Amino acid sequence: MIEAASIYAGSTRLVQNLNFMPRVRYAENIAGAPANCVASTKPWRAEFATEGARVEIPRLQFALYDEASNRVTFRQSARPDIVKYRCNRPHEWIISAPAHLTGCAAAPTLLRRENAQGRVMNRQIERHRVEGQSGAPLAKFSDPDWTATGERRARVGLRALKTLWFNTGTLCNIACENCYILSSPTNDALAYLNLAEVETYLDEIATLGLPTGEMGFTGGEPFLNPDLPAMADAALERGHRVLILTNAMRPMMRKAPRKALASLAARFGERLVLRVSLDHYAALHHDAERGVGSFAASLAGMRWLRDNGVRMTVAGRTIWGEDEVSARAGYAALFAAEGFAIDAADRSECVLFPEMDDSADVPEISAACWGVLNKRPDDVMCATSRMVVKRRAAARPVVLACTLLAYDPRFELGHTLAEAQRTVSLNHPHCAKFCVLGGATCSA
């Protein structure tokens, strides 16, 4: 309805599509909510000052005009109607949205102001606040379509499903200090996926002809799931690349996983990659996050991978405020000393993830931010990936928009990959800090 609305002066349409008006939550009174301005590019005509403006909105009408306040009130209408009104001050018009119109935001909104010679005096888009008693404005990240400041939220369409992630379960052999998914030896909020469930999605990829080249397995610690070797084998047999995220500690170093890994590496070569979580190149910082002795245990696992021809990469963190050049130099020295065939300068082989602090005040990403940041929706992870999880006690898995948002039901897209091809609203702090502003991706 709002997209179809227009603002006219005489026969001249000044504005089409009123989405420049920010949305606010339904309330008895929306006074105090933010409102935007818009500048028309139409040439100024003298009769505009006397004709006033009118708003045409299908199926609703601005029905009641109060000359004293220059305020127009909405009410339901069975047909598209026209409301004519004008402000007492020439060259400036004010529109006031109703307190009871759900999903529309507020006023006053400056449409256009020009001098007598027809030159624009003020084209700057400004924000105003509605006078009167206040209703609560939107909280940040609370609305899928609108930011708290009333701007249209950025959305990302699935350009092509290049990577499908499987969360093998949230159980882990350790409990990291700042684990984004809260994995631990006791957290089974996400249950183990099994081979049959993974094969269902592999079948769907083939049936739909999806260009999914990579299968990622994450957790928790994936090697705690007894079906992991068989799931990786099934994906590799079908020609996909496989990326397994692991801490390379005791679960991976058990006899059965090591035997399976050696076999898979011999059969499929570099199409199998293990990304080892090594938070820092020094034991002091790594162990502060993962527990004393964890650095030595992970290094032992990495040495076994090196000696058995299993390709590996590393994922580190940036929590210590170290600049990227210094961090990569530190990793490079470690890799050289250990003989690990990992290029610390290659961001796909040595991934340094930005931190995700849930308590931090993160800016929202509006549709206008793409141009400001010189980025594209296609650059964001959810343009090319999805993740399959199975919640504890659930009958079947569900597909999520992102690997980082395992517990937020707003990002559940359906049970099948066909259902999960929907557009995703960037309606979470992680969308902003990790993906858009941080430029990170979980894929290889």
Wavefront OBJ file of the C-alpha trace (Angstrom):
o trace
v 0.000 0.000 0.000
v 2.743 2.467 0.973
v 4.760 1.674 -2.161
v 1.746 2.567 -4.295
v 1.105 5.898 -2.580
v 2.008 9.208 -4.201
v 2.107 12.878 -3.257
v 0.818 15.354 -5.840
v 0.608 19.109 -6.278
v -1.896 19.858 -9.004
v -1.149 17.404 -11.804
v 2.511 17.070 -10.797
v 3.543 13.994 -8.873
v 6.192 15.090 -6.409
v 6.882 11.779 -4.687
v 6.028 8.183 -5.493
v 6.430 5.493 -2.835
v 6.203 6.685 0.766
v 8.735 4.189 2.090
v 10.986 7.081 3.007
v 8.724 7.278 6.047
v 10.198 4.996 8.733
v 8.008 2.314 10.240
v 7.170 2.184 13.892
v 5.511 -0.481 15.947
v 1.770 -0.269 16.424
v 0.852 1.913 19.383
v -2.053 4.036 20.498
v 0.192 7.023 19.985
v 3.381 7.164 17.902
v 4.369 10.683 18.909
v 8.118 10.925 19.388
v 8.950 8.289 16.790
v 11.555 9.243 14.152
v 10.437 10.517 10.760
v 12.313 11.224 7.551
v 12.294 13.967 4.934
v 12.412 13.630 1.185
v 13.286 16.186 -1.496
v 11.502 16.240 -4.827
v 13.423 16.964 -8.026
v 10.398 18.435 -9.777
v 10.757 22.097 -10.827
v 9.019 24.555 -8.537
v 5.820 26.126 -9.837
v 4.163 29.154 -8.294
v 0.750 27.442 -8.110
v 2.182 24.828 -5.743
v 2.041 27.415 -2.967
v -1.689 27.924 -3.450
v -2.815 24.494 -4.611
v -1.327 22.633 -1.683
v -0.452 18.962 -1.734
v -2.573 15.841 -1.877
v -1.814 12.266 -0.991
v -3.213 9.335 -2.941
v -3.112 5.988 -1.193
v -4.992 2.904 -2.433
v -7.469 1.396 0.030
v -6.737 3.939 2.745
v -7.271 7.634 2.911
v -5.966 10.601 4.834
v -9.453 11.557 5.862
v -9.389 14.254 8.499
v -7.406 17.463 8.146
v -6.938 19.777 11.107
v -6.031 23.252 9.807
v -4.863 24.433 13.207
v -2.160 21.778 13.453
v -1.693 20.948 9.768
v -2.304 17.346 10.778
v -4.015 14.687 8.693
v -5.487 11.539 10.239
v -5.762 8.172 8.491
v -8.839 6.019 8.463
v -9.991 2.989 6.515
v -11.511 3.557 3.095
v -13.118 1.184 0.641
v -11.749 3.055 -2.375
v -8.662 5.067 -3.239
v -9.399 8.608 -2.188
v -7.593 11.898 -2.472
v -6.961 14.199 0.431
v -6.119 17.816 -0.263
v -4.459 20.023 2.270
v -1.780 22.645 2.480
v 0.341 24.264 5.083
v -0.060 27.899 6.102
v 3.601 28.510 5.257
v 4.288 28.724 1.508
v 6.725 26.282 -0.050
v 6.606 23.821 2.840
v 4.137 20.983 3.382
v 3.686 18.734 6.349
v 2.203 15.259 6.466
v 1.279 13.624 9.742
v 0.827 9.872 9.902
v -1.877 8.431 12.169
v -1.199 6.938 15.532
v -3.235 3.880 14.624
v -1.785 2.946 11.228
v 0.254 -0.232 11.774
v 3.624 -0.322 10.049
v 3.719 3.279 8.880
v 5.771 6.004 10.374
v 5.576 9.228 11.321
v 5.676 12.899 10.590
v 6.173 15.796 10.059
v 7.941 15.286 6.730
v 9.339 18.190 4.723
v 8.468 17.565 1.096
v 10.126 20.471 -0.654
v 11.237 24.020 -0.063
v 12.476 26.369 -2.779
v 12.914 30.075 -3.202
v 10.924 32.278 -5.564
v 13.367 31.639 -8.383
v 12.681 27.922 -8.224
v 16.068 26.945 -6.793
v 16.184 24.367 -4.068
v 17.148 25.869 -0.734
v 17.335 22.663 1.269
v 17.584 19.178 -0.164
v 19.167 17.629 2.867
v 17.214 14.695 4.220
v 16.583 15.380 7.857
v 14.952 13.504 10.714
v 12.220 15.001 12.826
v 10.161 13.774 15.707
v 6.438 13.839 15.991
v 5.237 16.265 18.592
v 3.077 15.177 21.475
v 2.898 12.148 23.715
v 5.433 9.492 22.848
v 5.061 5.841 21.915
v 8.153 3.643 22.138
v 10.266 3.629 18.970
v 11.581 0.438 17.431
v 14.445 -1.232 19.246
v 17.523 -2.040 17.195
v 17.364 -5.310 15.261
v 13.747 -5.842 16.312
v 11.985 -5.456 12.963
v 12.885 -7.521 9.881
v 12.079 -4.709 7.465
v 13.050 -1.486 9.242
v 15.922 -0.239 11.350
v 15.372 1.621 14.608
v 16.015 4.887 12.776
v 13.309 4.115 10.242
v 15.465 3.152 7.301
v 14.690 0.141 5.136
v 16.735 -2.770 6.422
v 19.310 -4.386 4.161
v 18.256 -7.735 2.748
v 20.253 -10.439 0.998
v 18.928 -12.854 -1.578
v 20.405 -16.283 -2.175
v 22.443 -15.725 -5.330
v 23.644 -19.332 -5.509
v 23.968 -22.021 -2.828
v 27.713 -22.595 -3.032
v 28.253 -23.882 0.529
v 25.923 -25.987 2.652
v 26.858 -26.281 6.305
v 25.840 -29.108 8.607
v 25.986 -28.490 12.347
v 26.840 -31.946 13.633
v 25.715 -31.044 17.171
v 26.693 -28.536 19.860
v 28.425 -31.008 22.166
v 32.143 -30.287 22.473
v 35.042 -31.699 24.462
v 35.864 -28.220 25.813
v 33.992 -25.059 26.795
v 35.666 -22.002 25.276
v 35.504 -18.678 27.064
v 33.750 -16.882 24.197
v 32.198 -19.592 22.050
v 29.650 -17.947 19.739
v 27.432 -21.042 19.772
v 27.973 -21.899 23.478
v 29.300 -25.378 22.732
v 30.369 -27.425 25.761
v 30.470 -30.997 27.082
v 26.869 -30.538 28.279
v 25.166 -28.352 25.651
v 23.129 -30.627 23.385
v 20.682 -27.940 22.235
v 21.584 -28.966 18.691
v 21.458 -32.735 18.375
v 23.680 -34.991 16.318
v 22.807 -35.121 12.646
v 22.982 -38.601 11.149
v 24.073 -39.923 7.768
v 20.537 -40.430 6.449
v 19.602 -36.816 7.217
v 22.698 -35.457 5.471
v 22.061 -37.694 2.450
v 18.561 -36.224 2.165
v 20.089 -32.800 1.541
v 22.728 -34.202 -0.793
v 19.899 -35.786 -2.785
v 18.001 -32.494 -2.887
v 21.063 -30.670 -4.187
v 21.297 -33.171 -7.024
v 17.555 -33.057 -7.743
v 17.430 -29.248 -7.839
v 20.692 -28.982 -9.740
v 22.156 -26.584 -7.184
v 25.739 -25.344 -7.699
v 26.802 -26.449 -4.215
v 30.496 -27.242 -4.451
v 31.339 -27.261 -0.752
v 29.938 -29.088 2.268
v 30.966 -27.730 5.646
v 30.746 -29.625 8.945
v 30.820 -27.615 12.149
v 29.757 -28.036 15.767
v 30.400 -28.319 18.648
v 33.268 -30.586 17.876
v 32.276 -32.546 14.755
v 34.458 -35.541 15.604
v 32.268 -36.292 18.631
v 29.494 -37.234 16.184
v 30.053 -40.908 15.293
v 28.526 -40.397 11.823
v 30.952 -37.643 10.793
v 33.349 -39.839 8.769
v 30.439 -41.430 6.889
v 28.793 -38.031 6.254
v 32.047 -36.598 4.901
v 32.546 -39.710 2.769
v 29.052 -39.396 1.287
v 29.644 -35.774 0.309
v 33.068 -36.488 -1.163
v 31.774 -39.471 -3.124
v 29.286 -37.175 -4.833
v 32.031 -34.848 -5.952
v 31.698 -32.109 -3.332
v 34.554 -30.530 -1.434
v 34.404 -31.047 2.334
v 35.505 -28.601 5.031
v 35.515 -29.814 8.654
v 35.970 -27.339 11.513
v 37.759 -28.944 14.466
v 39.933 -28.212 17.467
v 42.125 -31.201 16.441
v 42.141 -32.459 20.006
v 41.226 -35.781 21.560
v 37.940 -36.459 19.667
v 39.788 -36.282 16.336
v 42.772 -38.207 17.664
v 40.848 -41.323 18.614
v 41.694 -44.436 16.626
v 38.526 -44.617 14.477
v 38.506 -40.961 13.358
v 42.218 -41.073 12.531
v 41.756 -44.217 10.441
v 38.816 -42.670 8.596
v 40.673 -39.393 7.975
v 43.723 -41.156 6.592
v 41.475 -43.136 4.232
v 39.524 -40.090 3.067
v 42.716 -38.096 2.466
v 44.212 -40.937 0.444
v 41.071 -41.298 -1.691
v 40.038 -37.682 -2.156
v 43.205 -35.660 -1.638
v 42.831 -31.910 -1.304
v 39.043 -31.983 -1.659
v 39.084 -32.744 2.085
v 40.204 -29.833 4.303
v 40.264 -29.555 8.084
v 40.187 -26.035 9.506
v 41.775 -26.125 12.952
v 40.683 -23.584 15.553
v 43.919 -22.044 16.794
v 42.836 -18.842 18.489
v 46.365 -17.439 18.669
v 49.836 -18.435 17.577
v 51.010 -18.324 21.226
v 49.924 -20.827 23.855
v 49.262 -18.102 26.457
v 46.395 -16.475 24.577
v 45.009 -19.664 23.047
v 44.884 -21.435 26.424
v 43.221 -18.409 28.024
v 40.246 -19.067 25.724
v 40.253 -22.854 25.569
v 41.890 -24.090 28.738
v 45.415 -24.872 29.880
v 47.081 -27.458 27.670
v 44.672 -27.023 24.758
v 47.297 -25.326 22.558
v 49.681 -28.255 22.941
v 46.875 -30.742 22.260
v 45.801 -28.927 19.079
v 49.393 -28.723 17.850
v 49.757 -32.466 18.387
v 46.662 -33.039 16.269
v 47.952 -30.718 13.556
v 51.259 -32.595 13.462
v 49.347 -35.833 12.905
v 47.378 -34.210 10.059
v 50.652 -32.966 8.538
v 52.281 -36.380 8.758
v 49.267 -38.165 7.239
v 48.800 -35.866 4.266
v 45.545 -34.296 5.402
v 45.199 -30.753 4.100
v 44.566 -28.202 6.865
v 43.981 -24.508 7.397
v 43.655 -22.430 10.575
v 41.046 -20.152 12.117
v 42.270 -17.542 14.585
v 40.705 -14.693 16.520
v 41.294 -10.970 16.901
v 40.240 -10.509 20.503
v 43.617 -9.249 21.731
v 43.708 -6.015 19.753
v 46.722 -7.085 17.734
v 46.928 -5.640 14.231
v 46.470 -8.053 11.352
v 50.010 -7.744 9.998
v 51.511 -8.709 13.363
v 49.068 -11.559 13.845
v 49.788 -13.056 10.431
v 53.513 -12.728 11.033
v 53.113 -14.650 14.283
v 51.156 -17.430 12.592
v 53.679 -17.538 9.746
v 56.517 -18.106 12.212
v 54.592 -20.911 13.914
v 53.707 -22.619 10.622
v 57.310 -22.435 9.445
v 58.634 -23.851 12.699
v 56.166 -26.762 12.589
v 56.415 -27.440 8.873
v 52.696 -26.813 8.320
v 51.829 -26.146 4.663
v 49.615 -23.174 5.535
v 50.074 -19.717 4.009
v 49.528 -17.218 6.844
v 49.137 -14.388 4.326
v 46.282 -16.156 2.535
v 43.008 -15.160 4.206
v 41.339 -18.399 3.135
v 44.101 -20.499 4.747
v 44.611 -18.407 7.878
v 41.216 -16.944 8.745
v 41.157 -14.248 11.435
v 37.597 -13.839 12.600
v 36.240 -10.566 14.048
v 34.855 -10.832 17.538
v 31.117 -11.092 18.150
v 30.341 -9.373 21.425
v 26.614 -9.644 22.148
v 26.855 -6.718 24.574
v 28.439 -4.345 22.047
v 26.397 -1.565 20.463
v 26.543 -2.539 16.796
v 25.170 -0.308 14.015
v 22.296 -1.651 11.959
v 22.760 -2.170 8.224
v 20.236 -0.352 6.074
v 19.710 -0.751 2.342
v 21.559 2.530 1.845
v 24.674 1.147 3.524
v 25.696 -0.916 0.511
v 26.655 2.192 -1.415
v 28.164 3.940 1.594
v 30.367 0.937 2.441
v 31.087 0.140 -1.208
v 29.829 -3.402 -0.707
v 27.226 -5.580 -2.371
v 24.645 -7.984 -0.936
v 26.422 -10.721 -2.901
v 29.477 -10.207 -0.660
v 27.635 -11.425 2.436
v 27.742 -15.060 3.524
v 23.986 -15.678 3.311
v 24.106 -14.870 -0.415
v 25.887 -18.173 -1.016
v 25.383 -20.446 2.001
v 22.896 -22.055 4.379
v 23.211 -24.295 7.464
v 21.301 -27.417 8.486
v 20.713 -28.034 12.202
v 18.620 -30.467 14.205
v 17.244 -29.117 17.444
v 17.065 -31.358 20.480
v 13.903 -33.518 20.354
v 12.983 -32.191 16.902
v 11.569 -34.687 14.421
v 13.663 -33.424 11.525
v 16.365 -30.877 10.726
v 15.743 -27.279 9.702
v 17.691 -24.982 7.373
v 19.040 -21.703 8.755
v 20.250 -18.584 6.988
v 23.628 -18.558 8.688
v 26.122 -20.590 10.695
v 26.261 -17.875 13.376
v 22.571 -17.743 14.276
v 21.803 -21.258 15.384
v 19.428 -20.295 18.188
v 17.446 -17.434 16.652
v 14.140 -18.752 15.215
v 13.818 -15.661 13.002
v 16.476 -17.163 10.756
v 14.814 -20.541 10.240
v 13.940 -20.770 6.554
v 12.231 -24.152 6.303
v 13.014 -27.855 6.316
v 14.207 -28.126 2.730
v 16.727 -26.320 0.575
v 13.949 -25.302 -1.782
v 12.158 -23.554 1.084
v 15.408 -21.981 2.270
v 16.037 -19.982 -0.897
v 14.155 -17.014 0.592
v 15.640 -13.550 1.050
v 17.268 -12.889 4.437
v 16.918 -9.658 6.456
v 20.164 -8.570 8.101
v 18.371 -8.323 11.396
v 21.022 -9.396 13.897
v 24.152 -7.747 15.347
v 26.291 -10.566 13.934
v 25.084 -9.655 10.428
v 26.569 -6.214 10.901
v 29.761 -6.818 12.837
v 30.854 -10.213 11.497
v 29.665 -10.237 7.899
v 29.128 -6.703 6.566
v 31.529 -4.593 8.623
v 33.911 -7.426 9.515
v 33.937 -8.868 6.003
v 34.218 -12.410 7.352
v 32.924 -15.669 5.945
v 32.892 -19.183 7.345
v 33.342 -20.825 3.938
v 36.703 -21.865 2.540
l 1 2 3 4 5 6 7 8 9 10 11 12 13 14 15 16 17 18 19 20 21 22 23 24 25 26 27 28 29 30 31 32 33 34 35 36 37 38 39 40 41 42 43 44 45 46 47 48 49 50 51 52 53 54 55 56 57 58 59 60 61 62 63 64 65 66 67 68 69 70 71 72 73 74 75 76 77 78 79 80 81 82 83 84 85 86 87 88 89 90 91 92 93 94 95 96 97 98 99 100 101 102 103 104 105 106 107 108 109 110 111 112 113 114 115 116 117 118 119 120 121 122 123 124 125 126 127 128 129 130 131 132 133 134 135 136 137 138 139 140 141 142 143 144 145 146 147 148 149 150 151 152 153 154 155 156 157 158 159 160 161 162 163 164 165 166 167 168 169 170 171 172 173 174 175 176 177 178 179 180 181 182 183 184 185 186 187 188 189 190 191 192 193 194 195 196 197 198 199 200 201 202 203 204 205 206 207 208 209 210 211 212 213 214 215 216 217 218 219 220 221 222 223 224 225 226 227 228 229 230 231 232 233 234 235 236 237 238 239 240 241 242 243 244 245 246 247 248 249 250 251 252 253 254 255 256 257 258 259 260 261 262 263 264 265 266 267 268 269 270 271 272 273 274 275 276 277 278 279 280 281 282 283 284 285 286 287 288 289 290 291 292 293 294 295 296 297 298 299 300 301 302 303 304 305 306 307 308 309 310 311 312 313 314 315 316 317 318 319 320 321 322 323 324 325 326 327 328 329 330 331 332 333 334 335 336 337 338 339 340 341 342 343 344 345 346 347 348 349 350 351 352 353 354 355 356 357 358 359 360 361 362 363 364 365 366 367 368 369 370 371 372 373 374 375 376 377 378 379 380 381 382 383 384 385 386 387 388 389 390 391 392 393 394 395 396 397 398 399 400 401 402 403 404 405 406 407 408 409 410 411 412 413 414 415 416 417 418 419 420 421 422 423 424 425 426 427 428 429 430 431 432 433 434 435 436 437 438 439 440 441 442 443 444
